[in-house]
Amino acid sequence: MLQSRTRFHTEDDVRLHCSVRAVTFLFLLIASVASNLAAQAIRLHVDLTDAPRNIYHARLTVPTKPGELTLVFPKWIPGNHRPSGPIAALTGIRMEAAGQPLFWQRDPIDMYAFHVIVPAGVTEIQVSFDTITSDDNAGSGGPAASSNILDLNWNAVVLYPQGAKSDTVEFAPTIALPIGWKFGTALNVTNTVVDQVEFAPVSLTTLVDSPLIAGVHYRRIELTKPGETPVHVMDLVADNEGDLAMKPEDFAAYQKLVAETGALFGARHYRQYHFLYTLSEQVGEHGLEHHESNDSVANERTLLDPDLRMIFAALLPHEFVHSWNGKYRRPAGLATPNYQEPMIGDLLWVYEGLTEYLGNLLAERSGLWTPEQYREALAATAAHLDHRPGRTWRPLEDTARSVQILRRITTPQWSSWRRGLDYYPEGELIWLEVDAKIRQQTHGQRSLNDFCHQFHGGESGPPRVVPYTFEDVVRSLNQIAPYDWAALLRQRVEATSTHAPLGGIALGGWKLVYNDKPNVQVKAIEKLLKFSDFSYSLGFTVAEDGKLNDVIVGSPAYQAGMGPGMKLVAVNGRKWSAHVLHDALHAAQEANVPIELLVENAQFFKTYSIAYYEGDKNPHLEPVSGQPDILAEILKPLAH
């Protein structure tokens, strides 16, 4: 008998040999599976070279088999909470196999579905189309590209097999950029040749969750120190090179923001994180959250102008918080298996409302806002909601359930009566009340910080979704501080009311007051949006040209017969201006005489006499004498 060349001297040698063989087999198996997955991936190439003229060109190679095939365009877009997939922007659709055109038909009922018959012997088809980027491609209500900038949301350039789960559909994406443009994204780059970029294959879920921004003027800012993980990066694009100049104090604040989120939540559910920040007035202003990035747009001079810096200070903190609250922990009604299944937004007052509360807190804790700026923003929110007569018929939950309707409204007319996306700001007030109540119940020993650490923390690692229900929220709150949270939250969310929930401000040791001193946040927004806010005196907001944006139901202007859409022409016989109207309010208060407003309404003119004598009213927070300043405790940073 021939003796084997392999000699085993001990049992350990035998085990080692078997282990090596098993590992080798497992490696070959994984490699085979990975190769098969790559072969089965939908290959996607997006030509972005025409971005300056607002059009993207997409080409997909879809593995398939002969027979009927239905491809769908993403409809229900995460973060938008509604069927906002820009289907109207889809144009120039062509399908072919082996160079031969295929006949396709749109479904007669579902406008997002396309039917095609795949011929015998065909294993893949090619689909090409264009996406018009001047439509709502980024969920922003505005263009997604301009001469120097582009914003690629992948849901606008993909089709995928109907019925498939987004987690199981693989895409192998590549792009072509305009010459000289640089980009930022959370996707992993595998190869770059000139302006052609290849990314590692990913699931459709990850692809749609990983937007890309690019531009002529680009800057990458490392927010974490070398060797620290996970890496946090800010990718900046702007219309002008000078707009990318970040001040040292802002750089320090964003580094502090990263530290504060770590202290608040205790875990990070991403491998790396990119703040994709576009500074431009040419693309649609928006903020959209993702697991490993956020896609945010602010005014082009935000890093340079103090007022703009203050206005947009909470944008990135808000979207960053969503990585934990909204992406990792997500209401069960929003955790759908693909982008065709309808979403249910009942818990948006948690998804968005809690994020609004935490984002604003983190803006202050990180130093992007001063404590005074935070309080002024909170006062403006409280006053706005306290003068919302629509709350007498529409409970907060209905604003969340009606997100599909309310997000389509583009005019401010009668917004105080029909309400808007109030689950954002009113959610902030509700969670402030919860935070203050926890501190009260536990004599300052526990807070909402503890809830966030427990509910949104867990184990660090790659992105995943952990759904929750209303009962899960209540259960976790009770673990932090026993209380009838279900009753309190249902009252705040399901009941109608006359006034906004200001209990958190009161428990915090402050009260909402009005005087003639301008609110610094409101004043800056008035300047940016070119309007004047007389909501808390006469009861309307008015544009520079005199057009009434909204008139609050029950206000002095409403009682006099005025309505939104009318145009203010003159005040007490003098041509309208904000300055003239402020003077008239002061004069009426001094002399106790009505204010005469000449108004144009559809080419007809009428004078309205308003018997209002209380002067200018602007919202602020004022400390309550003798009460502890719990709000100051809430604002204290956690990271040291």
C-alpha positions as semicolon CSV with decimal commas, in nm:
position;residue;x (nm);y (nm);z (nm)
1;M;0,000;0,000;0,000
2;L;0,124;0,350;-0,089
3;Q;0,164;0,576;0,212
4;S;0,008;0,924;0,195
5;R;0,251;1,212;0,166
6;T;0,049;1,399;0,427
7;R;0,161;1,299;0,775
8;F;-0,043;1,381;1,088
9;H;0,150;1,363;1,408
10;T;-0,125;1,469;1,653
11;E;-0,504;1,506;1,679
12;D;-0,452;1,884;1,663
13;D;-0,286;1,841;1,325
14;V;-0,590;1,651;1,203
15;R;-0,827;1,919;1,331
16;L;-0,615;2,194;1,173
17;H;-0,614;2,017;0,838
18;C;-0,991;1,971;0,846
19;S;-1,042;2,334;0,951
20;V;-0,829;2,458;0,662
21;R;-1,025;2,245;0,417
22;A;-1,356;2,372;0,562
23;V;-1,246;2,735;0,545
24;T;-1,122;2,687;0,190
25;F;-1,451;2,529;0,089
26;L;-1,648;2,806;0,260
27;F;-1,437;3,073;0,086
28;L;-1,496;2,909;-0,253
29;L;-1,866;2,881;-0,177
30;I;-1,891;3,250;-0,077
31;A;-1,693;3,352;-0,386
32;S;-1,925;3,144;-0,604
33;V;-2,235;3,295;-0,446
34;A;-2,092;3,649;-0,475
35;S;-2,005;3,588;-0,839
36;N;-2,355;3,457;-0,906
37;L;-2,511;3,756;-0,728
38;A;-2,297;3,996;-0,933
39;A;-2,405;3,815;-1,248
40;Q;-2,769;3,846;-1,146
41;A;-2,743;4,211;-1,045
42;I;-2,922;4,472;-1,249
43;R;-2,648;4,675;-1,413
44;L;-2,728;5,046;-1,399
45;H;-2,540;5,322;-1,575
46;V;-2,645;5,684;-1,523
47;D;-2,502;5,941;-1,759
48;L;-2,501;6,270;-1,567
49;T;-2,312;6,476;-1,824
50;D;-2,629;6,658;-1,925
51;A;-2,709;6,761;-1,565
52;P;-2,649;7,132;-1,643
53;R;-2,946;7,122;-1,880
54;N;-3,159;6,929;-1,630
55;I;-3,172;6,577;-1,769
56;Y;-3,018;6,246;-1,662
57;H;-2,979;5,943;-1,895
58;A;-3,023;5,597;-1,741
59;R;-2,954;5,255;-1,891
60;L;-3,032;4,928;-1,713
61;T;-2,945;4,570;-1,804
62;V;-3,202;4,351;-1,631
63;P;-3,142;3,973;-1,591
64;T;-3,465;3,791;-1,673
65;K;-3,618;3,486;-1,833
66;P;-3,866;3,451;-2,122
67;G;-4,229;3,540;-2,062
68;E;-4,421;3,821;-1,901
69;L;-4,219;4,077;-1,705
70;T;-4,343;4,380;-1,513
71;L;-4,096;4,646;-1,410
72;V;-4,193;4,916;-1,163
73;F;-4,067;5,267;-1,091
74;P;-4,029;5,344;-0,717
75;K;-4,347;5,514;-0,595
76;W;-4,347;5,542;-0,215
77;I;-4,021;5,715;-0,128
78;P;-3,874;5,681;0,223
79;G;-3,840;6,014;0,399
80;N;-4,117;6,161;0,185
81;H;-4,373;5,924;0,342
82;R;-4,589;5,943;0,030
83;P;-4,617;5,831;-0,335
84;S;-4,375;6,098;-0,451
85;G;-4,168;5,900;-0,701
86;P;-4,126;6,151;-0,990
87;I;-4,304;5,940;-1,252
88;A;-4,394;6,244;-1,463
89;A;-4,022;6,311;-1,507
90;L;-3,968;5,972;-1,670
91;T;-3,936;6,007;-2,046
92;G;-3,780;5,849;-2,357
93;I;-3,845;5,491;-2,238
94;R;-3,701;5,217;-2,460
95;M;-3,675;4,841;-2,403
96;E;-3,479;4,595;-2,617
97;A;-3,324;4,248;-2,623
98;A;-3,016;4,156;-2,825
99;G;-3,044;4,488;-3,006
100;Q;-3,408;4,435;-3,104
101;P;-3,680;4,669;-2,969
102;L;-3,944;4,525;-2,736
103;F;-4,303;4,644;-2,715
104;W;-4,393;4,766;-2,367
105;Q;-4,713;4,900;-2,213
106;R;-4,781;5,107;-1,904
107;D;-5,035;4,950;-1,671
108;P;-5,378;5,114;-1,725
109;I;-5,428;5,161;-1,350
110;D;-5,084;5,167;-1,188
111;M;-4,894;5,443;-1,366
112;Y;-4,569;5,322;-1,208
113;A;-4,578;4,973;-1,369
114;F;-4,455;4,874;-1,717
115;H;-4,535;4,539;-1,885
116;V;-4,316;4,370;-2,146
117;I;-4,298;4,021;-2,304
118;V;-3,946;3,877;-2,297
119;P;-3,879;3,664;-2,609
120;A;-3,768;3,299;-2,594
121;G;-3,397;3,246;-2,541
122;V;-3,345;3,593;-2,387
123;T;-3,167;3,610;-2,051
124;E;-3,146;3,987;-2,012
125;I;-3,308;4,300;-2,151
126;Q;-3,185;4,657;-2,180
127;V;-3,402;4,944;-2,060
128;S;-3,312;5,307;-2,121
129;F;-3,489;5,627;-2,029
130;D;-3,429;5,988;-1,932
131;T;-3,523;6,167;-1,610
132;I;-3,606;6,536;-1,624
133;T;-3,439;6,683;-1,319
134;S;-3,630;7,010;-1,313
135;D;-3,918;6,810;-1,165
136;D;-3,937;6,689;-0,805
137;N;-3,650;6,440;-0,815
138;A;-3,505;6,501;-0,471
139;G;-3,833;6,525;-0,287
140;S;-3,771;6,896;-0,275
141;G;-4,031;7,056;-0,495
142;G;-3,754;7,204;-0,708
143;P;-3,481;7,123;-0,961
144;A;-3,223;6,858;-0,875
145;A;-2,947;7,001;-1,094
146;S;-2,806;7,330;-1,220
147;S;-2,508;7,459;-1,414
148;N;-2,259;7,367;-1,141
149;I;-2,438;7,116;-0,916
150;L;-2,635;6,792;-0,929
151;D;-2,824;6,582;-0,678
152;L;-2,881;6,219;-0,777
153;N;-3,152;6,030;-0,592
154;W;-3,132;5,679;-0,735
155;N;-3,505;5,614;-0,704
156;A;-3,546;5,854;-0,998
157;V;-3,333;5,641;-1,233
158;V;-3,425;5,278;-1,157
159;L;-3,686;5,018;-1,247
160;Y;-3,706;4,681;-1,071
161;P;-3,919;4,363;-1,097
162;Q;-4,269;4,399;-0,957
163;G;-4,324;4,221;-0,626
164;A;-3,957;4,193;-0,540
165;K;-3,834;4,299;-0,198
166;S;-3,592;4,589;-0,219
167;D;-3,351;4,405;0,012
168;T;-3,314;4,117;-0,233
169;V;-3,278;4,305;-0,565
170;E;-2,911;4,368;-0,646
171;F;-2,783;4,664;-0,847
172;A;-2,436;4,726;-0,990
173;P;-2,431;5,106;-1,039
174;T;-2,197;5,323;-1,246
175;I;-2,211;5,690;-1,338
176;A;-2,057;5,931;-1,585
177;L;-1,997;6,282;-1,450
178;P;-1,945;6,609;-1,634
179;I;-1,572;6,662;-1,691
180;G;-1,397;6,792;-1,381
181;W;-1,688;6,745;-1,138
182;K;-1,626;6,583;-0,800
183;F;-1,881;6,390;-0,594
184;G;-1,978;6,269;-0,249
185;T;-2,180;5,960;-0,152
186;A;-2,189;5,683;0,109
187;L;-2,160;5,418;-0,165
188;N;-1,828;5,235;-0,191
189;V;-1,628;5,321;-0,503
190;T;-1,453;5,027;-0,673
191;N;-1,303;5,203;-0,974
192;T;-1,269;5,552;-1,123
193;V;-1,144;5,624;-1,474
194;V;-1,145;5,996;-1,557
195;D;-1,512;6,086;-1,497
196;Q;-1,652;5,731;-1,506
197;V;-1,721;5,593;-1,157
198;E;-1,802;5,234;-1,064
199;F;-1,959;5,142;-0,730
200;A;-1,973;4,811;-0,546
201;P;-2,294;4,611;-0,607
202;V;-2,560;4,683;-0,345
203;S;-2,923;4,601;-0,274
204;L;-3,189;4,831;-0,410
205;T;-3,258;4,934;-0,049
206;T;-2,900;5,052;-0,004
207;L;-2,890;5,216;-0,346
208;V;-3,202;5,426;-0,288
209;D;-3,072;5,500;0,062
210;S;-2,741;5,637;-0,074
211;P;-2,785;5,959;-0,277
212;L;-2,499;6,129;-0,456
213;I;-2,416;6,496;-0,494
214;A;-2,159;6,640;-0,732
215;G;-2,040;6,972;-0,859
216;V;-1,771;7,189;-1,008
217;H;-1,694;7,333;-0,664
218;Y;-1,650;7,054;-0,409
219;R;-1,487;7,024;-0,067
220;R;-1,446;6,721;0,157
221;I;-1,420;6,786;0,531
222;E;-1,314;6,508;0,769
223;L;-1,506;6,539;1,095
224;T;-1,338;6,245;1,267
225;K;-0,970;6,220;1,353
226;P;-0,746;5,976;1,162
227;G;-0,799;5,622;1,287
228;E;-1,137;5,691;1,450
229;T;-1,433;5,481;1,340
230;P;-1,687;5,510;1,204
231;V;-1,569;5,786;0,974
232;H;-1,781;6,103;0,951
233;V;-1,738;6,319;0,643
234;M;-1,898;6,638;0,517
235;D;-1,920;6,654;0,137
236;L;-1,986;7,014;0,032
237;V;-2,086;7,137;-0,314
238;A;-2,172;7,497;-0,397
239;D;-2,237;7,728;-0,690
240;N;-1,927;7,929;-0,600
241;E;-1,592;7,825;-0,456
242;G;-1,607;8,096;-0,190
243;D;-1,928;7,953;-0,043
244;L;-1,736;7,643;0,072
245;A;-1,533;7,837;0,328
246;M;-1,628;7,690;0,665
247;K;-1,532;7,889;0,973
248;P;-1,329;7,711;1,244
249;E;-1,614;7,751;1,494
250;D;-1,855;7,576;1,256
251;F;-1,607;7,293;1,199
252;A;-1,579;7,254;1,577
253;A;-1,959;7,259;1,613
254;Y;-2,006;6,980;1,359
255;Q;-1,738;6,775;1,531
256;K;-1,928;6,837;1,855
257;L;-2,250;6,728;1,683
258;V;-2,093;6,391;1,607
259;A;-1,981;6,358;1,969
260;E;-2,320;6,465;2,107
261;T;-2,511;6,206;1,901
262;G;-2,276;5,936;2,026
263;A;-2,339;6,040;2,385
264;L;-2,714;6,066;2,333
265;F;-2,778;5,734;2,157
266;G;-2,482;5,524;2,269
267;A;-2,452;5,340;1,935
268;R;-2,410;5,412;1,565
269;H;-2,603;5,216;1,304
270;Y;-2,384;5,287;1,005
271;R;-2,040;5,191;0,869
272;Q;-1,958;5,548;0,772
273;Y;-2,158;5,868;0,761
274;H;-2,164;6,144;0,496
275;F;-2,323;6,485;0,543
276;L;-2,408;6,561;0,179
277;Y;-2,448;6,937;0,196
278;T;-2,539;7,149;-0,106
279;L;-2,516;7,527;-0,080
280;S;-2,723;7,671;-0,362
281;E;-3,033;7,869;-0,445
282;Q;-3,059;7,696;-0,784
283;V;-3,162;7,348;-0,668
284;G;-3,462;7,262;-0,455
285;E;-3,418;7,337;-0,087
286;H;-3,468;7,021;0,115
287;G;-3,334;6,782;0,371
288;L;-3,370;6,407;0,324
289;E;-3,252;6,145;0,567
290;H;-3,069;5,819;0,502
291;H;-2,897;5,554;0,715
292;E;-2,542;5,650;0,622
293;S;-2,586;6,001;0,486
294;N;-2,820;6,294;0,463
295;D;-2,899;6,492;0,150
296;S;-2,948;6,855;0,252
297;V;-2,965;7,187;0,067
298;A;-2,932;7,534;0,216
299;N;-2,883;7,887;0,088
300;E;-2,555;7,938;-0,098
301;R;-2,411;8,181;0,164
302;T;-2,512;7,980;0,470
303;L;-2,152;7,935;0,589
304;L;-2,083;8,307;0,544
305;D;-2,394;8,495;0,658
306;P;-2,480;8,490;1,033
307;D;-2,856;8,507;0,976
308;L;-2,851;8,223;0,724
309;R;-2,628;8,021;0,952
310;M;-2,886;8,062;1,228
311;I;-3,182;7,975;1,003
312;F;-3,024;7,655;0,872
313;A;-2,837;7,557;1,190
314;A;-3,077;7,274;1,279
315;L;-3,098;7,124;0,927
316;L;-2,803;6,885;0,947
317;P;-2,865;6,789;1,313
318;H;-3,226;6,702;1,223
319;E;-3,132;6,481;0,929
320;F;-2,845;6,324;1,124
321;V;-3,081;6,224;1,408
322;H;-3,292;6,042;1,152
323;S;-3,018;5,780;1,117
324;W;-3,136;5,659;1,459
325;N;-3,495;5,784;1,467
326;G;-3,659;5,707;1,134
327;K;-3,407;5,484;0,961
328;Y;-3,291;5,243;1,236
329;R;-3,604;5,267;1,454
330;R;-3,898;5,313;1,220
331;P;-4,275;5,309;1,266
332;A;-4,412;4,974;1,151
333;G;-4,643;5,149;0,904
334;L;-4,343;5,305;0,728
335;A;-4,126;4,990;0,723
336;T;-4,244;4,856;0,387
337;P;-4,078;4,570;0,191
338;N;-4,040;4,772;-0,130
339;Y;-4,126;5,107;-0,285
340;Q;-4,469;5,014;-0,419
341;E;-4,631;4,920;-0,087
342;P;-4,831;5,208;0,070
343;M;-4,696;5,369;0,385
344;I;-4,902;5,457;0,692
345;G;-4,787;5,776;0,863
346;D;-4,979;5,774;1,192
347;L;-4,658;5,782;1,398
348;L;-4,489;6,065;1,210
349;W;-4,521;6,274;1,527
350;V;-4,255;6,034;1,661
351;Y;-4,056;5,986;1,338
352;E;-4,046;6,358;1,253
353;G;-4,166;6,523;1,573
354;L;-3,911;6,361;1,804
355;T;-3,643;6,425;1,541
356;E;-3,742;6,792;1,530
357;Y;-3,709;6,811;1,907
358;L;-3,373;6,632;1,919
359;G;-3,235;6,807;1,611
360;N;-3,301;7,148;1,763
361;L;-3,156;7,040;2,097
362;L;-2,843;6,912;1,925
363;A;-2,807;7,236;1,730
364;E;-2,780;7,412;2,066
365;R;-2,578;7,144;2,243
366;S;-2,322;7,139;1,963
367;G;-2,289;7,519;1,949
368;L;-2,459;7,579;1,615
369;W;-2,720;7,779;1,809
370;T;-2,681;7,987;2,122
371;P;-2,928;7,917;2,405
372;E;-3,108;8,242;2,317
373;Q;-3,141;8,142;1,952
374;Y;-3,283;7,806;2,060
375;R;-3,538;7,975;2,287
376;E;-3,638;8,222;2,015
377;A;-3,693;7,936;1,770
378;L;-3,899;7,750;2,031
379;A;-4,106;8,063;2,103
380;A;-4,174;8,111;1,731
381;T;-4,287;7,748;1,701
382;A;-4,511;7,771;2,007
383;A;-4,676;8,096;1,893
384;H;-4,728;7,968;1,540
385;L;-4,909;7,657;1,667
386;D;-5,103;7,850;1,929
387;H;-5,254;8,058;1,649
388;R;-5,361;7,757;1,445
389;P;-5,745;7,754;1,443
390;G;-5,738;7,442;1,227
391;R;-5,647;7,247;1,538
392;T;-6,009;7,291;1,657
393;W;-6,127;7,049;1,386
394;R;-5,816;6,853;1,280
395;P;-5,622;6,650;1,539
396;L;-5,247;6,620;1,502
397;E;-5,269;6,255;1,401
398;D;-5,469;6,353;1,095
399;T;-5,190;6,583;0,975
400;A;-4,964;6,275;0,982
401;R;-5,218;6,046;0,818
402;S;-5,285;6,312;0,553
403;V;-4,920;6,363;0,460
404;Q;-4,995;6,250;0,102
405;I;-5,240;6,539;0,067
406;L;-5,067;6,807;0,269
407;R;-4,729;6,771;0,101
408;R;-4,892;6,846;-0,234
409;I;-5,015;7,186;-0,118
410;T;-4,783;7,458;-0,244
411;T;-4,977;7,769;-0,145
412;P;-4,983;7,917;0,208
413;Q;-5,341;8,039;0,167
414;W;-5,570;7,929;0,453
415;S;-5,286;7,717;0,597
416;S;-5,378;7,820;0,952
417;W;-5,727;7,678;0,900
418;R;-5,651;7,354;0,717
419;R;-5,316;7,295;0,899
420;G;-5,000;7,161;0,738
421;L;-4,723;6,920;0,836
422;D;-4,777;7,010;1,200
423;Y;-4,646;6,675;1,323
424;Y;-4,299;6,833;1,290
425;P;-4,332;7,144;1,512
426;E;-4,613;7,018;1,735
427;G;-4,424;6,693;1,778
428;E;-4,137;6,904;1,912
429;L;-4,364;7,058;2,176
430;I;-4,502;6,716;2,271
431;W;-4,157;6,565;2,321
432;L;-4,041;6,870;2,517
433;E;-4,335;6,805;2,748
434;V;-4,243;6,436;2,775
435;D;-3,882;6,525;2,856
436;A;-3,982;6,778;3,121
437;K;-4,238;6,536;3,266
438;I;-3,981;6,256;3,298
439;R;-3,747;6,495;3,480
440;Q;-4,033;6,604;3,707
441;Q;-4,143;6,246;3,783
442;T;-3,790;6,128;3,861
443;H;-3,675;6,444;4,041
444;G;-3,416;6,508;3,773
445;Q;-3,267;6,156;3,784
446;R;-3,391;6,049;3,439
447;S;-3,474;6,228;3,114
448;L;-3,556;6,176;2,750
449;N;-3,182;6,126;2,701
450;D;-3,227;5,792;2,877
451;F;-3,519;5,701;2,653
452;C;-3,315;5,777;2,340
453;H;-3,023;5,571;2,468
454;Q;-3,252;5,275;2,537
455;F;-3,492;5,302;2,241
456;H;-3,246;5,405;1,967
457;G;-2,921;5,262;2,099
458;G;-2,856;4,891;2,101
459;E;-2,561;4,744;1,914
460;S;-2,352;4,945;1,672
461;G;-2,310;4,806;1,321
462;P;-2,433;4,821;0,962
463;P;-2,773;4,972;0,878
464;R;-3,083;4,775;0,968
465;V;-3,445;4,853;1,045
466;V;-3,613;4,782;1,379
467;P;-3,987;4,866;1,349
468;Y;-4,195;4,988;1,640
469;T;-4,556;5,059;1,735
470;F;-4,724;5,312;1,963
471;E;-4,726;5,048;2,236
472;D;-4,349;5,002;2,203
473;V;-4,295;5,375;2,258
474;V;-4,519;5,377;2,566
475;R;-4,353;5,065;2,707
476;S;-4,006;5,217;2,677
477;L;-4,118;5,545;2,833
478;N;-4,262;5,355;3,128
479;Q;-3,932;5,174;3,175
480;I;-3,764;5,513;3,208
481;A;-4,031;5,675;3,428
482;P;-4,364;5,510;3,517
483;Y;-4,654;5,733;3,414
484;D;-4,974;5,714;3,210
485;W;-4,789;5,797;2,890
486;A;-5,049;5,633;2,669
487;A;-5,321;5,868;2,796
488;L;-5,101;6,178;2,768
489;L;-4,979;6,099;2,417
490;R;-5,323;5,999;2,289
491;Q;-5,467;6,322;2,426
492;R;-5,198;6,527;2,253
493;V;-5,222;6,340;1,925
494;E;-5,584;6,231;1,882
495;A;-5,784;6,515;2,040
496;T;-5,871;6,854;1,896
497;S;-5,792;7,162;2,103
498;T;-5,798;7,539;2,106
499;H;-5,437;7,597;2,205
500;A;-5,100;7,438;2,137
501;P;-4,950;7,197;2,394
502;L;-4,730;7,439;2,586
503;G;-4,692;7,218;2,895
504;G;-4,327;7,147;2,825
505;I;-4,242;7,515;2,822
506;A;-4,428;7,567;3,150
507;L;-4,269;7,262;3,316
508;G;-3,935;7,389;3,188
509;G;-3,973;7,706;3,396
510;W;-4,065;7,943;3,110
511;K;-4,372;8,102;2,955
512;L;-4,466;8,231;2,611
513;V;-4,500;8,610;2,598
514;Y;-4,553;8,871;2,326
515;N;-4,406;9,220;2,295
516;D;-4,288;9,465;2,029
517;K;-3,929;9,337;2,033
518;P;-3,857;9,138;1,714
519;N;-3,799;8,764;1,746
520;V;-3,450;8,708;1,606
521;Q;-3,543;8,385;1,427
522;V;-3,860;8,528;1,273
523;K;-3,680;8,847;1,171
524;A;-3,410;8,650;0,987
525;I;-3,668;8,434;0,809
526;E;-3,868;8,743;0,710
527;K;-3,554;8,884;0,550
528;L;-3,473;8,561;0,367
529;L;-3,824;8,494;0,235
530;K;-3,910;8,861;0,179
531;F;-4,231;8,880;0,380
532;S;-4,357;9,038;0,702
533;D;-4,527;8,852;0,985
534;F;-4,819;9,025;1,158
535;S;-4,977;8,696;1,268
536;Y;-5,001;8,781;1,638
537;S;-5,134;9,133;1,595
538;L;-5,352;9,188;1,287
539;G;-5,350;8,820;1,198
540;F;-5,180;8,788;0,861
541;T;-4,850;8,742;0,681
542;V;-4,780;8,962;0,381
543;A;-4,525;8,947;0,098
544;E;-4,311;9,243;-0,007
545;D;-4,549;9,316;-0,294
546;G;-4,844;9,340;-0,051
547;K;-4,999;9,000;-0,126
548;L;-5,155;8,843;0,182
549;N;-5,008;8,493;0,214
550;D;-5,244;8,385;0,489
551;V;-5,509;8,537;0,713
552;I;-5,571;8,360;1,044
553;V;-5,934;8,263;1,099
554;G;-6,074;8,464;1,391
555;S;-5,800;8,730;1,380
556;P;-5,876;9,106;1,359
557;A;-5,805;9,106;0,984
558;Y;-6,032;8,803;0,932
559;Q;-6,310;8,960;1,137
560;A;-6,285;9,272;0,921
561;G;-6,340;9,064;0,606
562;M;-5,989;9,024;0,468
563;G;-5,860;8,697;0,323
564;P;-5,545;8,542;0,174
565;G;-5,470;8,623;-0,187
566;M;-5,584;8,984;-0,151
567;K;-5,323;9,255;-0,200
568;L;-5,248;9,527;0,053
569;V;-5,211;9,860;-0,126
570;A;-5,214;10,136;0,137
571;V;-5,214;10,186;0,515
572;N;-5,401;10,488;0,652
573;G;-5,384;10,647;0,307
574;R;-5,011;10,586;0,259
575;K;-4,853;10,333;0,021
576;W;-4,804;9,999;0,192
577;S;-4,468;9,891;0,333
578;A;-4,379;9,687;0,638
579;H;-4,233;9,996;0,802
580;V;-4,554;10,197;0,740
581;L;-4,771;9,920;0,886
582;H;-4,554;9,886;1,197
583;D;-4,584;10,262;1,249
584;A;-4,962;10,239;1,207
585;L;-4,982;9,968;1,474
586;H;-4,792;10,192;1,715
587;A;-5,009;10,493;1,630
588;A;-5,331;10,296;1,676
589;Q;-5,211;10,181;2,017
590;E;-5,128;10,537;2,120
591;A;-5,439;10,709;1,981
592;N;-5,688;10,421;2,008
593;V;-5,805;10,470;1,647
594;P;-5,874;10,195;1,388
595;I;-5,622;10,112;1,115
596;E;-5,750;10,171;0,759
597;L;-5,621;9,923;0,502
598;L;-5,681;9,972;0,129
599;V;-5,689;9,626;-0,031
600;E;-5,711;9,507;-0,391
601;N;-5,909;9,188;-0,456
602;A;-5,929;9,065;-0,817
603;Q;-5,908;9,420;-0,966
604;F;-6,154;9,565;-0,713
605;F;-6,050;9,792;-0,426
606;K;-6,195;9,818;-0,078
607;T;-6,094;9,983;0,248
608;Y;-6,108;9,769;0,561
609;S;-6,120;9,930;0,904
610;I;-5,953;9,719;1,174
611;A;-6,022;9,807;1,535
612;Y;-5,701;9,671;1,684
613;Y;-5,512;9,869;1,949
614;E;-5,257;9,632;2,107
615;G;-4,955;9,719;1,892
616;D;-4,688;9,487;1,755
617;K;-4,673;9,137;1,901
618;N;-4,370;8,913;1,866
619;P;-4,321;8,584;2,053
620;H;-4,051;8,520;2,312
621;L;-3,988;8,295;2,610
622;E;-3,966;8,453;2,952
623;P;-3,847;8,275;3,270
624;V;-4,107;8,223;3,540
625;S;-3,992;8,376;3,866
626;G;-3,937;8,126;4,145
627;Q;-3,941;7,816;3,921
628;P;-3,635;7,602;3,846
629;D;-3,493;7,639;3,495
630;I;-3,548;7,285;3,371
631;L;-3,506;7,401;3,010
632;A;-3,147;7,498;3,088
633;E;-3,090;7,146;3,222
634;I;-3,236;6,999;2,903
635;L;-2,998;7,206;2,693
636;K;-2,684;7,089;2,874
637;P;-2,439;6,904;2,645
638;L;-2,382;6,534;2,712
639;A;-2,038;6,495;2,553
640;H;-1,730;6,626;2,733
